[in-house]
Amino acid sequence: MKSRLVFVAGILTLIAQPLSAEVYRQVDSQGNVTYTDEPVEGTEAEEIKVKPVTTVTLPKLEAVQETEQLRQKVQEEGAAYDSVTFLAPGDEEAFHSGSGDVEFQVTSSPSLRDNHKYEVTLDGQPVGQSESGTVMVRNVYRGTHDAGVNIVDSNGVTIKSGETITFTIHRPSVKN
């Protein structure tokens, strides 16, 4: 594995070396355009400015190993939980809320460990975290929404995810 990484890094280094050669654009008497690294005598050659090549810096091997260790830690901590679910609102539930406030109640089996929190997402975006299992979200727009729940550690890394639910919120309108 290490030798493969060194080989790939070497190839990328060779490819990424900036080229110092000049490029010339030439048009012959029939109007044919050619590009070359040397101007041809007897023709008008226009020097073309070539932008520098984009280089890619590979992460250090230690950083890759740290990432793998973090991934293993997350898997171990996530395995400690059997489930994380919504208690309220229910899946496919529709309800009225004049202010648009929605109270999410979540639970896990077993209970949360120290330094872990529940995180609620609404339409894919995090909207709140709680250790108590209750997250209040204010002014949710009318319509149908998807909500997700995760258990996150103290760094905000997702340890365990629960099933997504869908709910519909009805709110009064000035038109109705």
N, C-alpha and C positions, 0 to 999 in steps of 0.2 A: 504494500500500500504506500509506504514511504517513498520507495523508488519511483512509483508511478506519479506521485505528486511532484517529485523533483523533476521528472521528465517533462510533465505538462508545464511546470513553471519555466523550465529552460526553453521549451518551444515558444511559449508566450513571450518570453523575453526577447527571443530572436525576431519574432514577428513585430513586436512593438518598437523595435529600434527605429528612430527617425531616419528617414532616407535623406541624404544630402545631395542626391543627384538632381539635376535640372530636367524639366520636361519641356519639350518644344512642340508647338503646333505648326504644321506646314500644310500649305495648299498648293497642289501642282497645277499645271496649265489646264487640265480637264476639270478642275474643281474638287478633286479628291482630297480629303483631309486625312492626314496621318499624324500620329504622335510618336515622338522618339526621344531618346536621351541625348542625342547629338544632332545638331543642325546639319542638314545636307547642303554642301556647297552649291551655289548657283540658285538657291531658292530662298525666299523670305521665310524666316522662322521666327515665330512669336514665342517668347518664353512664357510658360504658364506657371503661375504661383500655386503650389500644392499645399493644402492645409496640413498641419501636423497630424500624425496618426494618433488615434486615441489609445491610451495604454490602460491596462487593467492590472491592478495590484491584488494579488491573491492574499487571503488571510493567512496569518501565521499558523503553523501546525498546532501550537498550544491553544489558540483561540478555537480551532475546530474541535479539539479534544474537550475543552471546557463546555462547548455547546452540546456535545454528545453526553457529557456527564450531567448537564442540566436536564436534557431530554430524559435520561434514565431516572433522575430524581423526580421529575414530574410524573412519569409513568408509575413509579412506586407510590407516590402520594395519592395519585388518582385511584390506584387499585385499593386504597384503604376505604373508599366510599363505594357503597353498592349502588346508590342512586341519588339524584338531586332532582326535585320536581316542584311544580307549582301546586299550591293549595287553592289559590284564587288569583285571578279569575280562572274559570274553567275553560278548557279547550272548546272552541266553537261557541262560546258564550257571547250573548249580545246584551248590553245594558245601557241605561241612561246615566249621564253624568253632566249636569248643567255647567259645571266649572271645567270639566275635562280631566278632573283628578282621578287617577287610577291607583289603587293600593294593591301591590303585588305581595302575595304571601308565599314563601318558599320554604322547603324543608329538605333535609338530606338524611340518608341512612348510612352509617351512624351520624350523630350530630357533628357539627363543625369542630375541627381541631383548633388549637391555638394558632394564631397568626393567619387563619383562613377566613375568607368572607364570601358571602353570596354576591354575585354580580348579575344584575338584570339588564338585558338588552331589549331595545324596542326598535323593530325594523332594522336590525343589524347593528345598531349603535348603542354603546353602553349608556345607561341612564341613571344608574345608582348602585351603591354597594351597601351591604348591611351585614352585621354579625347576628342580629336578632331574627332575621328571616322576613322582615317587612321592609318594603321599599315603596315610597310614595312618589309618584311621578305626576307633576302638575301640568295642566293645560295640554292634554293630548288631543290632537285634532280628531274630528269625527271621522268615522270610517273603520275599515278593517285593518288590523295590525298584527304583526308577528312578534311574539315575545320569546326570549330565550333566557335561560338561567345557567350560570357557571359557578363553580367554586374556584376562587383565585387565591394565590398565596400573597404574602406581604409585599412582593415585588410586582403584583398584578398579573402574574403568569397563570394562565388557565390550567387548573388541575383536573377538573371533571366538568363535563357539560351534560345538561339534561335535555329532554325533548322540547322542541319548540311548540308553543301553543299559538292559536289564532283566536282573536276576539274582535268584536265589533262594538264600537262606542257610538252612542247616539247623543247628540247635543242639540240644544235649541238653535234656531237660526232666526235672523231678523226677517227673513222671507216667509217664515211659517208662523 
